Amino acid sequence: MTPELTALTLAALLQVVQYVLMAVPANLELGPGKTLSPRDPGRLGQPLIDQVSPGTGRLFRALNNHFEGLILFTIACVVVTLADQSTPLTTACAFTYLAARVLYIPAYYFGWVPWRSLIWAVGFGATTLMLLAALL
């Protein structure tokens, strides 16, 4: 397995951890009546994310943000691997993305301004560099 695919696998496992970090407090706050329901808008009144505490809401948003970032990172890892373009630069970028995603969770949860956005930009930049490196 290439180092980029290793980083991708670890990023996917981080997604699992993030899901648990969000789901446990959300279930405790909302109760099974809401979390086990079909979540019809008429029954709930408002989206579940709007019914949880600010911290749990931030964990929801951080999880959703990782889903979005993971799509592009997956593409970068697959392109680098299939094109046989793995280099020390792409490896460093892959693990930089992973480190940024790990740091992003507490940065979002604790509201670190402007650090949350800067951490996100580091991960996005690393992914972009991987894609550019695969082309060159």
C-alpha positions in Angstrom: 0.0 0.0 0.0 1.3 3.5 -0.9 1.8 5.9 2.0 -1.0 8.0 0.5 -3.4 5.1 0.7 -2.3 4.5 4.3 -3.1 8.2 5.1 -6.4 7.7 3.4 -7.2 4.7 5.4 -6.3 6.5 8.6 -8.5 9.5 7.5 -11.4 7.1 7.0 -10.9 5.7 10.5 -10.7 9.3 11.8 -14.1 9.8 10.2 -15.4 6.8 12.3 -14.0 8.4 15.4 -15.6 11.7 14.5 -18.9 10.0 14.0 -18.8 8.5 17.5 -17.6 11.8 19.0 -20.7 13.5 17.5 -23.3 10.6 17.9 -22.8 9.9 21.6 -23.5 13.4 22.9 -26.2 13.9 20.2 -28.0 10.7 21.4 -27.7 11.7 25.0 -29.1 15.2 24.4 -31.9 14.3 22.0 -33.0 10.9 23.3 -34.0 7.8 21.4 -37.4 9.2 20.5 -35.8 11.6 18.1 -32.6 9.7 17.1 -34.4 6.4 16.3 -37.3 8.1 14.5 -37.6 8.5 10.7 -36.7 12.2 11.4 -39.6 13.6 9.4 -39.5 17.4 9.4 -43.1 17.7 10.5 -42.4 15.5 13.5 -39.1 17.1 14.6 -40.0 20.7 14.0 -36.4 21.6 13.1 -33.3 19.7 12.0 -31.6 17.7 14.7 -28.4 19.7 14.4 -30.4 22.8 15.5 -31.7 20.9 18.6 -28.3 20.0 20.2 -25.9 22.0 22.3 -23.5 24.4 20.6 -20.6 22.0 21.2 -22.4 19.0 19.7 -23.6 21.2 16.8 -19.9 22.0 16.1 -19.1 18.3 16.2 -21.9 17.7 13.6 -20.5 20.4 11.4 -16.9 19.2 11.8 -18.0 15.7 10.7 -19.8 17.1 7.7 -16.8 19.2 6.8 -14.6 16.0 6.9 -17.0 14.2 4.6 -16.6 17.1 2.1 -12.8 17.2 2.4 -12.4 13.5 2.3 -13.9 13.3 -1.2 -11.2 15.5 -2.7 -8.5 13.8 -0.6 -9.7 10.4 -1.7 -9.5 11.5 -5.4 -5.9 12.8 -4.8 -4.8 9.6 -3.1 -6.3 7.4 -5.8 -4.8 9.6 -8.6 -1.4 9.6 -7.1 -1.5 5.8 -6.5 -2.9 4.8 -9.9 -0.6 7.2 -11.8 2.4 5.7 -9.8 3.3 9.3 -8.8 3.9 8.7 -5.1 6.8 10.9 -4.0 8.1 12.2 -0.7 6.1 15.4 -1.5 2.8 13.6 -2.0 3.5 11.5 1.1 4.2 14.6 3.2 1.0 16.2 1.8 -1.1 13.2 2.6 0.0 13.1 6.2 -0.2 16.9 6.5 -3.9 16.5 5.4 -4.4 13.8 8.1 -2.7 15.9 10.8 -4.8 18.9 9.8 -8.0 16.9 10.0 -7.1 15.6 13.5 -6.4 19.2 14.7 -9.6 20.5 13.0 -11.8 18.6 15.4 -10.7 20.4 18.6 -10.3 23.6 16.7 -13.9 23.5 15.6 -15.2 22.2 18.9 -13.5 24.9 21.0 -14.0 27.7 18.5 -10.4 28.5 17.8 -10.6 31.6 15.7 -8.9 32.0 13.2 -7.0 28.7 13.7 -9.9 26.5 12.6 -9.9 28.1 9.2 -6.1 28.1 8.9 -6.0 24.4 9.8 -8.7 23.7 7.2 -6.7 25.7 4.6 -3.5 23.6 5.4 -5.4 20.4 4.7 -7.0 21.8 1.5 -3.7 23.1 0.3 -2.0 19.7 0.9 -4.7 17.9 -1.1 -4.4 20.4 -3.9 -0.6 20.0 -4.0 -1.1 16.2 -4.2 -3.3 16.7 -7.3 -0.9 19.1 -8.9 2.1 16.8 -8.2 0.3 13.9 -9.9 -0.1 16.0 -13.0 3.6 17.1 -13.2 
